[in-house]
Amino acid sequence: MYTSVPEQIHLSLGANPTEMMVTFTTFRKSDDSLVAFRELSEHEFRVSQSRVTYFRDKKYKAFIHRAKLTGLTPGATYEYKCKTDGQYSDSFSFKVHTPDTPLKVAIYGDLGLKNGVSTPKLKNDVQKGLYDTIFHIGDIAYNLNSDDGSIGDDFMNHIESIAANVPYQVCAGNHEKKRNFTHYLNRFSMIDSRSGQMNNHYYSQDMGFAHFIFFSSEHYFYPKYFTESHIKWQYEWLENDLREANKPHNRAKRPWIITLAHRPMYCVENNERDCFENESFLRRGRSGDDLDRESNYGLEDLFYRHGVDIQFYGHKHLYERSYPLYNLKSSKRTDIYTNPKAPIHITTGVAGTTNRPNSDIEEILPDWVAFYSRDYGYTRMNVQNKTHLLFEQYSAENDKIVDHFVVSKDKQNFPRD
């Protein structure tokens, strides 16, 4: 039955710490759409009117509601509920992160509705208040558009107790590609903190002591949707964003630069689409409107030159972390994660999918891999301060920590030669 009852409620970060986006869905047009919110210490609710867009994809029809909550106080906890045509949703709450304080994040890719092994654990974590935000780096629901969109609806409702209580940041994966990423682009509301505009393909956010850059690896793999001009525009945006992040006053305030996308720059296994003889399109770029390995707009040199510290990826259904790695060469000294001389790559694409590599993959691991696990799970990161990042990999299937490490620096690694 098509109703105007709010569902699939989820949060995302606004342009600055005093803003939060609320996005939700109804299946009937509403003449009155809003979000009522209040700080827990307040008696009266404030109101933010929603902007409503009609989304149709073949048989799928829905109304997407977006409300921007403003005037929020960092450190405060807020209660909110969504309303359409007199019908209120359940109440949810979130805490506004305070700038220049430690930041705790759960990071993963490749989480589906079916075999979503990590979802119950994430629900428990969020209920305990373990995270300030969550990053889902592609391959969402498997797939958002499947079964005429019902898989996407069920998934978003299934994670509502997660995504409605902490900001749920996303980037696109290959499983979002259907009809030019239409479900991905319509269902989410990712705000770029520098421009204040919504751009679900690439955007950046400042949180705590880090500058986070979310971008589209998929620009390099679908010439049907992304021409060389699209790749160029994203590359130029990345370059400009990194230049801004590296201005002395910005890098002093947020010394950590962390990038996130779906497909990894380095692959454990060679294959025709992602890696070919250790060359990936993400590393070296893509030229023209076909998948040509003679390329432009590669990202490895760009990220290296601008002092990116950590690169997160999904796509490969495993967890792995690299030694500091650049141009196929890794550093393996005993203190490799102290003032690392190159970015550290973390692939965390095993939150909950239906297939994983065989165990014998361990026999062919490249020498730049520092640690590897097949366990279903997700990464926890604590941006502790300006000098230390704490990481652990949680195995959801075995309820234990399978990897932990610390990255530290007491000097800036920008510019790199």
C-alpha positions in Angstrom: 0.0 0.0 0.0 1.4 3.4 -1.0 1.4 5.7 2.1 2.8 9.1 3.1 4.3 7.6 6.3 8.0 8.6 6.6 10.4 5.7 6.2 14.0 5.0 5.3 15.1 7.9 7.5 18.8 8.6 7.5 21.2 11.4 8.5 24.2 12.9 6.6 26.6 15.7 7.5 25.8 19.3 6.6 28.1 22.0 5.3 29.4 22.7 8.8 29.1 21.3 12.4 25.9 23.4 13.0 24.0 21.6 10.2 22.6 18.1 9.7 20.7 16.7 6.7 17.7 14.4 7.2 16.5 12.4 4.2 13.5 10.1 4.1 11.0 8.5 1.7 7.3 8.3 1.2 5.3 6.6 -1.5 2.5 9.2 -1.7 2.7 12.9 -2.4 2.6 15.0 0.7 1.5 18.7 1.0 3.1 19.0 4.4 6.6 17.6 4.9 8.9 18.7 7.8 11.3 17.5 10.5 10.7 18.6 14.1 13.8 18.7 16.3 14.9 19.9 19.6 17.9 19.8 21.9 17.2 17.4 24.7 17.4 20.3 27.2 14.8 22.3 25.2 11.0 21.9 25.7 9.8 23.3 22.3 10.5 21.7 18.9 11.9 23.6 16.1 10.8 22.9 12.5 12.7 22.5 9.3 10.5 22.2 6.1 11.5 19.5 3.7 12.3 19.8 0.0 10.5 17.0 -1.8 11.5 15.5 -5.1 9.7 12.9 -7.2 11.8 9.9 -8.1 10.7 7.4 -10.8 12.8 4.6 -12.2 10.7 2.3 -14.4 8.1 0.8 -12.0 9.6 2.4 -9.0 7.9 5.6 -7.8 8.8 7.5 -4.6 9.0 10.9 -3.0 12.4 11.8 -1.5 12.2 14.4 1.3 15.3 16.4 2.4 15.4 18.7 5.4 18.4 20.7 6.6 18.6 21.2 10.4 20.4 24.4 11.2 21.6 26.2 14.3 22.8 23.0 16.0 25.2 23.2 19.0 28.3 21.1 18.8 28.4 18.6 21.6 24.6 18.7 22.1 22.2 15.8 21.6 19.1 16.3 19.6 15.8 14.4 19.3 13.9 14.6 16.0 11.0 13.1 14.1 9.7 13.4 10.5 6.2 14.4 9.6 4.2 14.2 6.4 0.4 14.9 6.2 0.0 14.8 10.0 1.8 11.4 10.3 4.9 11.4 12.5 7.7 8.9 12.3 9.3 7.3 15.4 11.7 9.6 17.2 15.4 9.4 16.7 18.4 11.2 18.3 21.9 12.2 17.3 24.8 13.9 18.9 26.5 16.8 17.1 30.3 16.1 17.0 32.4 18.8 18.6 35.2 20.1 16.3 38.8 19.5 17.5 37.9 16.5 19.5 38.5 12.8 18.9 36.4 11.2 16.2 35.2 7.6 16.1 34.1 6.1 12.8 33.0 2.7 11.4 34.1 2.2 7.8 33.1 -0.6 5.4 32.0 -1.3 1.9 30.0 -4.1 0.4 27.1 -4.6 2.8 23.9 -6.1 1.5 20.4 -6.9 2.7 21.1 -10.6 2.2 23.9 -12.0 4.4 24.3 -8.7 6.1 26.6 -10.2 8.7 27.8 -6.9 10.1 24.4 -5.2 10.4 23.3 -6.6 13.8 26.7 -5.8 15.3 26.6 -2.2 13.9 23.2 -1.7 15.4 24.5 -2.7 18.8 27.5 -0.5 18.4 25.4 2.5 17.5 23.0 1.9 20.4 26.1 2.0 22.7 27.2 5.3 21.1 30.5 4.0 19.8 30.6 6.1 16.6 30.3 9.7 15.6 29.6 8.8 12.0 29.7 5.8 9.6 31.2 5.6 6.2 29.7 3.1 3.7 32.1 3.1 0.8 30.0 1.6 -2.0 28.0 -1.5 -2.9 24.9 -0.7 -0.9 22.1 -3.3 -0.4 23.0 -5.4 -3.4 21.3 -3.6 -5.1 19.4 -0.4 -4.4 17.4 -0.9 -7.7 16.8 -4.6 -7.5 13.3 -6.0 -7.5 12.0 -2.7 -8.8 13.7 -0.9 -5.9 12.2 -3.0 -3.1 15.7 -4.3 -2.1 16.8 -0.7 -1.7 13.7 0.1 0.4 14.1 -2.9 2.6 17.8 -2.2 3.1 17.3 1.4 4.0 14.6 0.5 6.5 16.7 -2.3 7.9 19.6 0.0 8.7 17.3 2.9 9.9 18.3 2.3 13.5 21.9 2.9 12.5 21.6 5.6 9.8 18.9 7.7 11.6 21.1 8.0 14.7 24.5 8.8 13.3 25.5 10.5 10.0 25.6 7.8 7.3 28.1 8.9 4.6 28.4 7.0 1.4 30.2 6.9 -2.0 29.2 5.0 -5.1 30.3 1.4 -6.0 29.9 -0.7 -9.1 26.6 -2.1 -7.8 25.1 1.3 -7.8 25.6 1.7 -11.6 22.2 0.8 -12.9 20.7 3.4 -15.2 23.5 5.9 -14.5 23.5 5.5 -10.7 20.0 6.8 -10.5 18.9 5.1 -7.2 22.2 6.1 -5.5 21.9 9.7 -6.6 18.3 10.0 -5.6 18.3 8.2 -2.3 21.2 10.0 -0.6 22.2 13.6 0.3 25.9 14.1 0.5 26.9 17.7 1.1 30.3 19.1 0.2 31.5 21.2 3.2 33.4 23.7 1.0 30.7 24.6 -1.5 27.7 23.7 0.7 26.2 21.9 -2.3 25.0 18.3 -2.7 27.2 16.1 -4.8 26.8 12.4 -4.2 29.7 11.5 -6.6 32.4 13.5 -4.8 32.5 15.7 -1.8 34.7 16.5 1.3 34.0 17.0 4.9 36.0 18.2 7.9 35.6 16.3 11.1 37.7 16.3 14.2 41.4 16.5 13.2 40.9 15.1 9.7 39.9 16.2 6.3 37.9 13.4 4.5 37.6 13.2 0.7 34.9 10.9 -0.8 35.2 10.4 -4.5 34.0 8.2 -7.4 36.2 5.4 -8.5 33.4 4.4 -10.9 34.2 7.4 -13.1 37.1 5.4 -14.4 35.1 2.2 -15.3 31.9 3.2 -17.0 32.5 5.2 -20.2 28.8 4.7 -20.9 28.1 7.2 -18.1 31.4 9.0 -17.6 33.4 10.5 -20.4 37.0 11.8 -20.2 35.5 15.2 -19.4 33.8 13.8 -16.3 37.1 12.2 -15.1 38.8 15.5 -15.7 36.2 17.5 -13.7 36.5 15.1 -10.8 40.3 15.2 -11.0 40.4 19.0 -11.0 38.0 19.1 -8.1 40.2 16.7 -6.2 43.3 18.7 -6.9 41.6 22.0 -5.8 40.3 20.4 -2.7 43.7 19.0 -1.7 45.3 22.3 -2.3 42.8 24.0 0.0 43.3 21.3 2.6 47.1 21.8 2.5 47.0 25.5 3.1 49.1 26.0 6.2 46.3 27.0 8.5 44.1 24.2 7.3 46.7 21.5 7.5 47.8 22.7 11.0 44.2 22.4 12.2 43.4 19.1 10.4 46.8 17.4 9.8 45.2 14.1 8.6 43.9 13.8 5.1 41.9 10.6 4.4 40.4 9.6 1.0 37.6 7.1 0.5 36.2 5.4 -2.7 35.0 2.0 -3.7 37.5 0.3 -6.0 41.0 -0.1 -4.7 44.1 1.5 -6.2 46.0 -1.7 -5.5 44.6 -5.2 -6.0 45.5 -8.5 -4.4 44.5 -10.3 -7.6 44.8 -9.2 -11.2 41.8 -9.1 -13.4 40.7 -7.4 -16.6 38.5 -4.8 -15.1 40.2 -3.5 -11.9 43.8 -4.4 -12.3 46.0 -5.5 -15.2 49.6 -6.5 -14.7 49.6 -4.4 -11.5 48.3 -1.4 -13.3 44.9 0.0 -12.2 42.8 2.7 -13.9 42.6 4.5 -10.5 46.4 4.6 -10.2 47.2 5.6 -13.8 44.0 7.0 -15.0 41.8 6.4 -18.1 42.1 8.1 -21.5 39.3 8.4 -24.0 35.8 7.0 -23.9 36.8 3.4 -23.8 38.8 1.5 -21.2 42.2 2.4 -22.6 45.2 1.6 -20.4 47.2 4.5 -21.9 45.8 7.0 -19.5 45.4 10.4 -17.9 44.2 11.7 -14.6 45.7 8.9 -12.5 45.3 9.5 -8.7 48.3 7.9 -7.1 50.7 10.7 -7.9 48.1 13.4 -7.0 47.5 11.8 -3.6 51.1 11.2 -2.9 52.2 14.8 -3.8 49.5 16.3 -1.6 50.3 14.2 1.5 47.3 12.0 1.7 47.8 9.8 4.8 45.2 7.0 4.5 43.3 5.7 1.5 40.1 3.5 2.2 38.5 1.3 -0.4 36.1 -1.6 -0.6 35.0 -3.7 -3.6 37.3 -6.7 -2.9 35.5 -8.9 -0.4 38.3 -9.0 2.2 40.2 -6.8 4.6 43.7 -5.9 4.0 46.1 -3.1 5.0 49.2 -2.2 3.2 52.6 -1.0 4.2 53.2 2.7 3.3 52.9 2.3 -0.5 53.7 4.3 -3.6 54.5 3.3 -7.2 54.5 -0.4 -6.4 57.1 0.0 -3.7 56.4 -0.4 0.0 58.4 0.5 3.1 58.9 -2.3 5.7 61.1 -0.9 8.4 60.1 -1.8 12.0 58.5 1.6 12.6 56.6 1.8 9.3 53.6 3.6 10.7 55.5 6.3 12.4 55.9 9.3 10.1 55.0 7.1 7.1 56.6 8.2 3.9 53.7 7.2 1.7 49.9 6.6 1.9 48.6 3.5 3.7 45.9 1.6 1.8 43.1 -0.1 3.6 40.6 -2.3 1.8 37.5 -3.1 3.9 35.0 -4.7 1.6 33.7 -7.6 3.6 30.9 -6.2 5.8 28.3 -8.6 4.4 28.2 -10.0 0.9 27.5 -13.4 -0.6 31.0 -14.3 -1.7 34.6 -14.1 -0.5 38.0 -15.0 -1.9 39.1 -18.6 -1.3 41.5 -19.1 1.6 44.3 -20.1 -0.8 44.6 -16.4 -1.8 47.0 -16.1 1.0 49.6 -17.9 -1.1 49.6 -15.1 -3.7 49.5 -12.0 -1.6 51.7 -9.2 -2.9 54.6 -8.2 -0.7 53.0 -4.8 0.1 50.3 -6.5 2.1 51.0 -6.1 5.8 47.8 -7.9 7.0 44.9 -9.8 5.5 41.6 -11.3 6.7 38.6 -13.0 5.1 36.4 -12.6 8.2 33.1 -10.7 7.7 33.4 -7.4 9.5 34.3 -3.7 9.4 37.0 -1.2 10.3 36.9 1.1 13.3 39.0 4.2 13.2 39.7 6.7 16.0 41.1 10.0 14.9 42.5 10.5 18.4 44.3 13.8 17.9 46.7 15.6 15.5 49.4 13.0 15.9 47.7 9.6 16.3 45.2 7.5 14.3 44.0 4.2 16.0 42.6 1.4 13.9 41.1 -2.0 14.5 39.4 -4.6 12.3 36.4 -6.2 14.0 35.3 -9.6 12.9 31.5 -9.6 13.0 31.3 -13.4 12.3 33.7 -14.3 15.2 33.1 -11.3 17.5 36.7 -10.4 18.0 39.4 -7.9 16.9 41.5 -9.5 14.2 43.8 -6.6 13.5 44.9 -3.4 15.2 47.5 -0.8 14.5 48.5 2.9 15.2 49.6 5.5 12.7 51.5 8.4 14.2 53.3 11.5 13.0 55.0 14.4 14.7 55.8 16.2 11.5 54.0 16.9 8.3 54.7 14.8 5.2 53.7 17.4 2.7 54.9 18.2 0.2 56.4 14.8 -0.7 59.2 14.7 -3.3 
